Amino acid sequence: MLDHGTVDTGHVSPEIALRHRLRHSAAHVMADAVLSLFPEAKMAIGPPTQDGFYYDFDVSRPFTPEDLEQIEALMVKTIAAGHSFRREEMTREEITSLFSDQPYKLEIIEGLAEEETLTVYRHDEFVDLCQGPHVENTGEIAAVKLLTVAGAYWRGDEHRPMLQRIYGTAFESQEALDAHLARLEEAERRDHRTLGRQLGLYSIHDEIGPGLIVWHPKGGLVRTLIEDYWRELHRRWGYDIVYSPHIGRGSLWQTSGHLEFFRENMYGSLEVDEQEYFLKPMNCPFHIMIYKSSLRSYRELPIRYGELGTVYRYERSGVLHGLMRVRGFTQDDAHIFCRPDQVVGEIGRVLDLTFELLHAFGFSEYSIMVSTRPEKAVGDPVMWEHATESLRESLEQRGLSFGIDEGGGAFYGPKIDIHITDALGRAWQCTTIQFDFNLPERFDLTYQDDEGNRVQPYMVHRAILGSVERFFGVLLEHYAGAFPLWLAPVQAVIVPIADRHLEYAGQVQDTLAKAGFRVEVDSRGDRMNQKIRNAQMQKVPYMLVVGDKEAEAGSVSVRHRDEGDLGPMPIASFKERLGEEAAIPSANATT
């Protein structure tokens, strides 16, 4: 693979393919501008991305906002000049000589196969190692914007040089760029890291360690509501809730293959009774051992184990990102052991459960992909075909559209990935449903069929939320911190107008709390309007103002965070309103 890589436009829409070419070309134009301003800069890589492009440079000092302005101004000039992009093939000797003063390019060239065609792309005086494709000329880049600068280790290795990465984006029109920048501005306003601090939900501390989350009371409450609903739903759908330890003996991870294939993501071993133990990176082996704890009959299947299991995986510090990428997280994990004749029904049940759960959290738009057998795979091809067809059939039975990712399955089995769409139209991959032919074989899983034979069961891994931490971050951004009433950590704040109204405020709180609602009294000495503003900043759904009139009438003056002043309301009426609104949304799914 050469510098930027080839943009595969065969499986995307013409609009997306055009934007990839635009952004690929814009990355070259940016590198041209950087070398004009910083002749000593060493170029690394600069690919297009889903929303823009970036390029990594080794320079003597970090880029500043003023540098970005100058770079962008030069880009605009190059774009206006309409220089053609020209592709050239070169021998290894020619291309090595051309990039003799660019060490990162030379390293890329050295890693290429001897038979690979070596190509460069030129525009004006600039040349870069690249496979393309590009637009015809720089003038086709209608709108471009440089966004941010960040540090990035060369090839993602923290032991290699730290480079400066410039992020930018490009579009086919100024209108499309303006709309994108507006979405970015809204996304920044919704950033879960900012909202997490503002709302006092969670924090991360260097003293504890990067990528390790500390949940504050309000965040802990929301998380508890999520997990309680998850457990209740899974019990209703026929899952047995299990628990497993945080460490396991080295021999367990040897059998599972994690030490062979996943060791670099596992934390160092612990010695217990002269035995080697590891923090668990996954829950699967523990659920398998529960299955193996007794002989199984075909009559017992399917068996469904569900666990909110905390796992630990080493992630490089450069990829850690708030709640979205952490080192300790809780998977909403489940494993299903079933017979071949039960597979279609079980996958269907997982899909129905998935859509019921996601609907409750406010997600109703999805994209679905089925990933099939890769070249290197374990398991009988006949089992692969049966499993893959079961995935397709379960989706088709529900009238769900889906794409096929040929050869995109894991080496151990085919899978379904479901991407949810948030309020900003962004896709998040949360749900995955995966067959596994590897672990049942490694652990010699069997059940006795109706003829008395020992048969290997089908094993299905599935996670719907993905991880509680990441899903919490997605939820936080989806709702911009304004959780629906059933998830709001504080559902109503009572605002007494004066100290003499504190007693009545306490009575209102007791009444609502006894009805099961989460209510606080703001007893601070601030003025009423300030208390209301504070509640608005904390995204509290309701503010209940109480004064002389309300105390005399046994009522509250109701304000809603979105609807504004709703006027006075008897406590009983408000309690009824809360009860109706606080119900968990139902997708009317049937088990």
C-alpha positions, 0 to 999 in steps of 0.5 A: 500500500502506497502513501495515501492508499487507494480510495476504493470507490467501487462500493460507495455512492458517486457523491462519496467517491467524489468527496474522497477524490476531492479530499485526497487531492486537497491533502496534496495541495496542503502538503504543497503549501506546507513545504512552501512555507516550511522547506525543511518539513518531512512528509509522512502520510496524508489520506482522505477520511470519512469527513475530510483529510489529514497530513502528518509532518515532521517539523522543528516546531508545532504548527500554530493557528497563524500557520494554518491561516497561511497554509490555507491561503496558499492552498486557495491560490493553488486551487485557483490556478487549476493545476492538473494532477498527473500520474507517473509510474517509476522504478524503485531506483527512480522513486528512491532517488526522488524522495532521498531527502524524505525519510518517511517516504523512503521507509514506506517504499522499503516496505512495499512488495517488489512487484508493486507498481510504484506511482507518484502524482504531480501538480505544478512543482509538487510531487508525492508518493501516491496511488490515487485517485485524484480529481483532474485539476486543483480547480475542482476543489471548490471549498476547503478548510483547515481545522485543527492540529494534533500530535500523532506518532509515526505509524501509531507507535509511541516509540516512534517520532511524534509528528504534527497532523493537520486536519482539514476538509474539502467539499464540492461546494461552499454551501456543503462546506458551510453545512459541514462546519455548522455540524462540527460546531454543533458537535463541539457543543455536544462533546461528551467530554465537555458535557461530562464536566459541566454536568458532573457526570464523570471524570478521568484523573492522571493520578488514577491513570488515563483511560480509566473512568471515575463515575460521579453520583449523577453519572453513576445514577444514569449508568445504573438506570441504563444497566437496570433496564438492560438487565430487566429486558434481558431477563424478559427475553430469556437470558440468564444473568451471570457474573465472572471474575476480573482475572483468570489463570494464564492457561485459560487465555492460552486455551482461548487463544488470547495470549497468542493473538491478543497479547499486546492488548492485554495487561501484564500478568499477576502472580497468584500462588505461583500461577500466572493470571491476567486481567480479562480482556473479554468475558467469553471464556468465563461464559464458556466455562459456565456452559462446560460446568455440566453435560448439556442435552439438546433439550436444554438449548438454547442457553443464553448468558448475559453479563455486564462484564468489566474488561481491561484492554491496553490502548495506546495513549494517543487513541484514548478519547473520553468515554469513547476509547478507554482502557477499562470498560463494561461490555453488555456481553451475551453468549448464546449456545444453540443447535443448528436448527435454532440459529435463525430464530435466535438471531431473530430474537437478538435483532428484536431485542436490539431494536427494542433496546435502542428504541428505548434510548431514542435511536430509530435509524440504522444501517446494517452490514453482514460480513462474510467468510475471509480468506483465512478462517477457521471452521467448516465452510458448510457451517460458515455458509449455514451461519451466514445464510441464517444472518441473511434470513433473519434480517430478510424475515424482518424486512431489514435492508442490509449490505454485504461486506464480502470477506469482512467477517472475523476469522472465527465467524460471520457477523452482523454490525449495526450502526445507529444514527444520532441526532447529528446524522453521525453513525456509531457502530454499537451492536455486533452479532458474531458467530464463533466456530473457534472457541467451541472447538478450542474448548471442546464444547459439546451437547448430546443430540437426540441420537445420543451423539456428542455434537458441537453447538453453535456459539453466538457472541453479541453486544448491543450497546457495545460498551456502557462507557462508549454508549453513555458518551454517544447518548450524552452527545445525542441528547446534548446532555438533556436526557429524556425524563426516564434517564435524567439524574434529577427530574425536577428541581424545586425552587423556593422563592424565599427562605420561608417557602423552604418548608413547603418545598420540602413537602413537595419533594417528599410527595414526589419522592414517595411517588418514585421521582428524583427531585431536589430542592435548591435551598441556596441563597441565590435569587430565584432567576439564578436558581432557574438558570442553574437548573437550565445549565444542568439540563434538569427537565422541570423547575418547580417554583413555589411561593406564597400562592403555591403553598396556599393552593397546594400547587407548583409553578412549572417550567420546562427546560424546552417548553418554558413556563407551563404555569401553575399546576396542582401537585397531583396533576404534575405528578400524573404528568411526570408519571406518563412522561417518565415511562420508558419508551416501548417499541411494542416488540413482542418476545 
